Amino acid sequence: MHAQKPRPPARYHRHLARPLMAALAAAASAGVWADEPSLYYIGVTQAITHDSNVYRLSNGSADTFGSTGLVGGFDQSIGRQRIFAAANVRDNYYVREKTLNNISYGLSAGWDLQTIEKLSGGISVDVNQSLASYDNNSQAQPSTTRNILKTQQLGARVRWGGDAALNLDAGYSYSHVSYSETPTSESTQNSVSLGGSYRVGPTLRLGADVRLSHSVAPNGALIGPGVFTENSTNGRNLDFNASWKYSAQTGVNGRLSWTKQTNSGDGDRDFSGLTGGVTATYAPTAKVSFNASLNRDAGTNSSFFNLANANAGQPVRGLSENSQTTDSLSLGASYAATAKIGVNAGLDYRRSKVVDQTVVAGAVVGNDHTDRTRSASLGANYAIARNWSLACNLAYVSRDVGGALPYAYSANTVGCTARFTLR
């Protein structure tokens, strides 16, 4: 027999009422906005998700959580320039596991520039806070502690060449990852690249660049029982790139790199070899599109974001702080059933070679293991009206971790997000 599930507390119902009250107040003035095009938007969102295994344990328990949020942004062109920003803040609350309640937020902003000659580029900034996903492979064993993840990214790029056959490119990126409960996973990374490309035909462009990265994890190397020291990682990459674009909807991008990665405090994570990736998109009709990607990366945070409270239907990517290498395969498809209804599906596979350090008989030894994650998702979205939209998503994830302390789990999630926006 199964125990009767408790009814959601009164606070849960009060949260559900907030976006409805805001939406009704906004709807009263919607007529003023209805026929006026605008580059700005503001709105409210309400999401409800059921997770069959909240903590991602071998025999984990289920819970339902809601997310009430505000969203806003703008996208403005000024001559040849463009500035844009999007922001959200969400109150995330659980029915049973109340210790996981949290406030999440996200800000993404940027500036795209282009001169009348051949110079173009841009700057982008991203700042996020969320509950860290328990699918994260930064730890060898799962934890039930409430862990808040904060991520920051800054990117800048410059291109000279424009529509000419020869293009020269330079780029810089900065990222920082921190956790409230697992400081050993904190890291900061700087990366620079310099290279160029040449159009060898109407649909094909080939290029090469040199990419250097430097990562610092203040507590990334274990030197004794419970004692950590800094680990810095230097990466050197020689990239060969190819881009084939048959049409706006169909094309292939590829990268093959020689990568050398060295670590100051944990030589077991050193790597030298080939990395790279290929991404393809194909749209046989105006309503159907397919995409696929295959990647092999080395080093800290090869995949950056990992948001537990993402909207239903939003892809979640895993961090790989302790990975020596990470291989991933993604397949996706979308279908526009009508002008207002769309369907999407995806399959993902990630395999990481993870290197942990443990203390055995007073000595620090490496503990290598393989971390495999498989996931599948099916979603649909419906643009009910100009200001109203609804998206629902069904997902499955399974993970199998080997090594000295193996474990495995699976989880199902189902959720929907409603959004009301004024533009």
C-alpha positions, 0 to 999 in steps of 0.5 A: 500500500502507498501512503496517501500523499499530503495535500499541498500547503496553503503557501503553495496555493498562494504562490499559484495565485500570484501570477494569475492576479498579475496577469489579470491586472495586465490584461486590463491594459492589454488593449492599449498595447495590442496593435502597437509593435514593440521591441520590449516585453515584460511578463509573468510565468508559472511552471509546475513540475513533478520529479520522480527522483528529486535527489537523483538517488538509487531509490529516491523519492518524488516531489512536485515543485512550482516556479513563479516568475517575472520575465522581461527584455528588449532587443533594439537596433540603432543603425548598424548596432544592436543592443539586447537584454533578457532577465528573469527572476523565479521563486521556486518552491517544493511541496515536500522537500521545503529545504530546496526552496530557492530564488533563481534568476538570470540575466543575459545582455549584449551588444552587436556592432558592425561598421560600414567597412569590414569590422564587426563583433560583439560583447555578451554577459550572462549571470545566473543563480539556481539550485544545482542539478543533482545530475551534475557529475562534479561529485563522485557520490550524490548529496541531498544538501541544498546547493546553490549554483552561481555562474557568470560568463563574459564574451567578446569577439571581433571579426575583420572581413565582412562579406570578403573571402578572407576573415580574421577573428579574435575572441575572449571569454571568462567564466566563473562557477561557484557553489554554496555547499561544495567549494571544491567545485568552484573554478574560474576560467579565461580563454583567448583565441586568434585565427581566420577563415577563407571562403573556398566556395559559395557554401563552404568556409574553412578556417583555423585558430589557436585557442588558449585557456587558463582555469583556476580551482582554489580547492581543486587538488586534494593533498591530505585528509580534508585538506585541499590546495589550488589546481590550475589547468592550462589548455592549448588548442589548435583548431581546424574549422569547417562550415558548410551552409546549403541554406538558412535551415540546412548546414554543417559546422565542424571542428577538429582540434589538437588539445594539450591540457596540464594541471598543476595540482592533479596530474592525473587529469592531464590530457593530450590528444584530439578533441572536436565536434560536429553539428548538423541541421536539416530542414526538409520542409518549412515545418520539419527540422532535425539537428544532431551534434557530436562533441569531445571536449577536455577540461573544466566546464566544457559544458557550462550551464546546469540549471535545475529550475529551467523552464519545461522544454528548456535543455539542461546541460551538465557541468563537467568540473572533474572530467578529463574528457567528456563525449556527448551526442545529441539528436533533436527534431521539431515539427510545426503542426500549425502556426501556433502549435509546435512539437519537439523531441530530443535524445542525449548521451554523455560519457565523461572520464572523471578523475577524483582524488581520495586518501588511502592509508594517508596517501592521495591516490587517483580514482578514475571512473566513467560517468554515463548519462542518457536522457530523452525528452518530448515537448509541445508548445502552444501560442494560445494568443498574442500574449499567452503561451503554454509549453509542456515537457516530458523527460527521462534521465538515467545515470550510471557511475562506475569506479570505487563507489559505483551507483546508478539511478533514473528519473522521470519529470513532467511539467508545464509552463504558462506565460503571459507577456506584454509587448 
